[in-house]
Every structure is written in structure tokens, then in C-alpha cells.
Amino acid sequence: WGFCNWVELIDPLDKVKKGVSGSLLLKIFYDTQDLDYLGLPSPPSHEKAGEVVSPITPQKHGKGDEEEEKKEVKGILKFEIVNGENLENGDESEKFVVAKMKGLEIFKTSLATGANPEWRAVGKHPLSFIEDSTLPKVAFELYNFSLDESDSYLGTVNLSIQAAIDSPNTWAINDLFPLSD
């Protein structure tokens, strides 16, 4: 055989990052009943001839009204960042999640370790919008913690809150969501 050069055969795609791996278990609840958090009274229900009318429900003003007035809707967006599953960098590094709306931080979890960290962190944020308007998404950003404040970004879950708005006062969103770049 003599002298032989060994050539390492490597698939070049193995060295390319194929996206962020892992998922976050998230729950979202839109609360229209407990408005104490906003300093507002809870919305009363009024019964009129068997009909339940709430101040949050749009009301028709009469036959002559061509266009209904759009109302401001207020409530509390509650969310639970339960855990991560099969996260990249699954070592014992400390990880945390930052929740953002419109680029502004609205909540941050404590630190948890491992590939399957468990936070069980619950946050609340007041939400006010004009009915039938486009609602912002909530971004849940995952980071590896670093003492020198150079936390490394691992990925994001961007969630529409529309399902929670459409089904208020229930945990309308409760699922495992994959991280993306």
C-alpha cells in the first residue's frame, strides 16, 4: 500500500446552519373580564329581553346607520412561557425568553438550563385596539445568557394573537411552536 493520503469526505451542507432547532411551549389567553390590572372595572353584562350585551361588543345604532362605529377594545393579554424542547446548544447553558410586541419588551423570563429548560413564567400585558384592526404579533425570542452581556440569540417564535382575541377568556393558544431565525 505504501504511503496513503486520507481524504475526509464531508458533505458541505453539514457545515451550513440549517435553521434553528427546537421549540417553545406557549400559551396565550385574552382576558376581557378581569380588568383590575388596567385599573378599570370589569365589564358588566346587561340583559335586555334575553340578549346579553357587553360594553366590549359592538352595538348597532339603528336602521339608518350605514357604517357601524368601531370601538376601542381593552383587555389583558396573558401568556405563559412553559418550556423549551430540544433546544440548540442543549448543554447546561442558561437560557431565557424575551416577549416583545411592536419591538418593545413586555416580559422576560428567569434563567433555566439545558436542552429542555422549564420556565413556567406567566406574564400580563394590557392590550387596547380598535375592533377589526390588524393586531400585532408577539415575538418570543430565545437567548443564551452570558455574564459579559453578550447574550447569544438562538431563535424566535412569532405568534399572531388573533385566535386568543377571537376566543376570549380561554387559553385559545396552547401549543408547541418551532423556533425560526
Secondary structure, DSSP 8 states (H G I E B T S, - for coil): --S--------GGGGS--S---EEEEEEEEESS-GGGGT------EEETTEEE-TTS-----TT-SS----EEEEEEEEEEEEEES-SS-SS-EEEEEEEETTEEEEE---EESSS-EEEEEEEEEEEEETTS---EEEEEEEE--TTS--EEEEEEEEE-HHHHHSTTS--EEEEEE-B-
